[in-house]
Amino acid sequence: MLKHHVAGAEFGEGAATGAIFNPATGEETGRVAFATAVEVGQAIALAQEAQKKWAATGLVKRADVFFRMRQLLVERQDDLAAIVTREHGKVLSDAKGEISRGIENVEFAAGLVHLLKGEHSTGVAGGVDVHTIKAPVGVVACITPFNFPVMVPLWMSASAIACGNAVILKPSEKDPSAANFIAALWEEAGLPAGVFNVMHGDKVAVDSLLNAPGIGAVSFVGSTPIARYIYETSAKNGKRVQALGGAKNHMIVMPDADLDAAADAAVGAAYGAAGERCMAISVLVAVGEATADAIIAKIGERATALRIGDGTDPATDMGPLITREHRDRVAGYVTGAADEGASVVLDGTTRAFEGDGYFLGASLVDNVKPGMKVYDDEIFGPVLSVVRAQSYDEAVAIINGNAFANGTAIFTRDGATARAFQQDIEVGMVGINVPIPVPIGAYSFGGWKNSLFGDSHIYGPESIHFYTRSKVITTRWPDASESQIELGFPSNH
Ligand code: NAD
């Protein structure tokens, strides 16, 4: 059974457990312990102890851990990718892709000596200097989704640890093993035991973290209803919180776009990782009827040819979905789309597969409109909807009217249209001829509206602000002979 990892060792009893499945075969491959509230409390106490020593560790020594961690992630990426594919289902090359994005976060955090510099003003008043210190927040709770079991824990933990905090990671119970592997790597890299901990579990574990006074900050990534709950509960408890939620990402295709390139991009962005990416394109907004007809034909051709199967097979383009229930839920959107008035151009639910894996074919649905469930809900599967718009303005209005605002893209050859789009669109991450505009590690990642609750984006520069508390120190070294009692309002003049 997969246990919690706390203070450098297996931890807890595992009275309650959950099943882990291989989505490509439908087999139960193991069980994972679910933490109790008492166990979470014990883990926080151990993390607090470790955090104090870690925060007192010299910055250069801290940075060394990150350089070693980067190297270990590179060396062990095949082992880690195999774990991800076994429990998540995504193809091995995609699993390696998420590891490499996680490595970017470790590389960014390795610059911590520079990132944690404060500010200094000399002589703000007679003999008075002011400087700032970036102090850690203490123990950070990191609660992560199933779809990136390596990358999202590294989005959070690299910066949190760099800033002198300890971390308790509560990974998804659906693919929990990568978290323990990462914990072992951190310790092999020289991170003291107790600075990076893993507590597995469900709502009990999460609520225990949100309600514990010993947790200084909460980073969450997951679905919108849970993100909203995490945000509200953490805020009520006086914690700083960033809660990234779900998405419905639109890609506009203008009539002047290179339609073959746009179709290639749309197929990769819609069906990669079986659509289980928060930055997946789930809606294509085609401007003009001719554009819509042409691109639907091109996407349909490409999507039909996708090879679907076990992610460990190098010939596979698209693996299974995460659970049987999720696969059936996604299929329900496709079968229900015609009743809502949409046209199912490619019906992935009719594609047959051998075995008990949670496979689903790629679907393409035309004539989708806001107000239909297939449009309004986050489906999180291999379903691409096409909305037909008659103009650029109409396309932008559709996107700006959506409740989610994580990522978006425009495909065009016209610089003026692309430039206007950057200004007009109310979305956190924008691609110009880039279908999945995930910022590199040196920038921060985050959506707007229902895609993010809180005011800090994740990783990159905003994470240093989120994981530290600022202290301002005002200093004077007075001449004792000039000392006098002063009851007036403190002035700098
Ligand atoms: P989820 O919201 O079901 O679960 C996320 C985490 O919350 C897990 O650790 C889970 O155990 C925990 N959780 C679930 N229900 C809970 C409850 N009632 N109370 C407390 N904790 C609870 O999300 P998921 O299905 O694992 O992941 C997919 C979702 O994550 C999609 O909506 C996707 O868009 C989103 N996502 C968003 C981003 C982003 O950056 N915005 C990135 C990746 C995934």
Residues whose N, C-alpha, C, O or C-beta is under 5 A from the ligand:
A	BS01	NAD	I143 T144 P145 F146 N147 K170 P171 S172 E173 G201 D202 K203 V206 V221 G222 S223 T224 I226 L244 G245 G246 A247 C278 S451
